[in-house]
Amino acid sequence: MLILIAEDDELILKTIEHKLLKEGYEVILTRNGKDAIETIKKTEIDLIITDIMMPFASGIEILSAVKSSGKEIPVIMLSSMGQEEVVLNAFDLGASDFIVKPFSPNELMLRIKRFSVN
């Protein structure tokens, strides 16, 4: 399973990468929304984990790009903003899941395993 991680916080990015690699997943890392959208266009991704607040393109824009492409890729949104409005907006746009930072890497793994096609 190939997972795209779009996160501009280097510590969170590396933490998620380490956990996913340890669990046997393949990962692609992007540090801004523009690079994430370009990667989605060129690569067959099985799952996306994206922060909402990203440079150049937000996680919401990444989600919109996935949905407008017609690809059926589950998207887990990450955000330190736990406001109900942001969560509802993400789900309205088709997010598969939403996790508020800070979060447990073990909780993230449980949520990822719901989408695993291994």
C-alpha positions in Angstrom: 0.0 0.0 0.0 1.4 3.4 -1.1 0.6 6.3 1.3 1.2 9.9 0.5 1.9 12.1 3.5 1.5 15.8 3.0 2.7 17.6 6.1 4.9 20.8 6.5 5.8 20.1 10.2 9.1 18.1 9.8 8.8 16.3 13.2 5.2 15.1 12.5 6.2 14.1 8.9 9.1 12.0 10.1 7.2 10.5 13.0 4.4 9.3 10.6 7.0 8.1 8.0 8.9 6.1 10.6 5.7 4.5 11.9 4.4 3.6 8.5 7.7 2.2 7.3 7.9 0.1 10.5 4.4 -1.3 9.7 5.5 -2.2 6.1 3.8 0.5 4.1 5.4 2.4 1.3 5.4 6.2 1.7 5.9 9.3 -0.4 6.6 12.5 1.5 5.5 16.0 0.4 6.1 19.2 2.4 3.5 21.4 0.7 0.2 21.1 -1.0 1.4 22.0 -4.5 3.8 19.0 -4.5 1.2 16.8 -3.0 -1.3 17.6 -5.8 1.4 17.0 -8.5 2.3 13.7 -6.9 -1.4 12.6 -6.9 -1.7 13.4 -10.6 1.4 11.3 -11.5 1.3 8.4 -9.1 -1.2 5.7 -8.1 -1.7 6.5 -4.4 -3.7 4.2 -2.1 -4.2 6.6 0.8 -3.4 10.2 1.6 -2.7 11.7 5.0 -2.7 15.5 4.8 -2.5 18.5 7.1 -5.1 21.1 6.5 -2.8 24.1 6.9 -0.1 23.7 4.2 2.1 26.0 2.1 1.1 26.7 -1.5 -2.1 24.6 -1.4 -4.2 23.6 1.7 -5.2 20.1 2.7 -8.8 21.1 1.6 -7.4 21.9 -1.9 -5.6 18.6 -2.0 -8.9 16.9 -1.0 -10.7 18.8 -3.7 -8.1 17.9 -6.3 -8.5 14.2 -5.4 -12.3 14.4 -5.7 -12.3 16.3 -9.0 -9.8 13.8 -10.5 -12.4 11.0 -10.1 -9.9 8.9 -8.2 -11.3 7.0 -5.2 -8.5 7.6 -2.7 -9.2 7.8 1.0 -8.0 11.0 2.6 -7.2 11.3 6.3 -7.1 15.0 7.3 -4.8 16.2 10.1 -5.2 19.6 11.9 -4.4 21.4 15.0 -7.6 23.3 14.4 -10.3 21.2 16.1 -13.1 23.6 15.3 -16.3 21.8 14.4 -16.7 24.0 11.2 -13.4 22.8 9.8 -14.1 19.2 10.6 -17.6 19.4 9.0 -16.2 21.1 5.9 -13.6 18.4 5.5 -16.2 15.7 5.7 -18.6 17.6 3.4 -15.9 17.7 0.8 -15.3 13.9 1.1 -12.7 13.4 3.7 -12.5 9.8 4.9 -11.3 10.6 8.4 -10.1 13.6 10.5 -7.6 13.6 13.3 -6.9 16.5 15.6 -3.2 17.2 16.5 -1.6 16.2 18.7 -2.4 12.6 18.0 -1.1 9.2 18.9 0.8 7.4 16.1 -0.9 4.2 17.2 -4.3 5.8 16.8 -3.3 6.9 13.3 -2.2 3.4 12.5 -5.6 2.0 13.6 -7.3 4.4 11.3 -5.0 3.7 8.4 -5.6 -0.1 8.7 -9.3 0.5 8.1 -8.3 1.5 4.5 -5.6 -1.1 3.9 -5.8 -3.2 0.8 -2.9 -5.4 1.8 
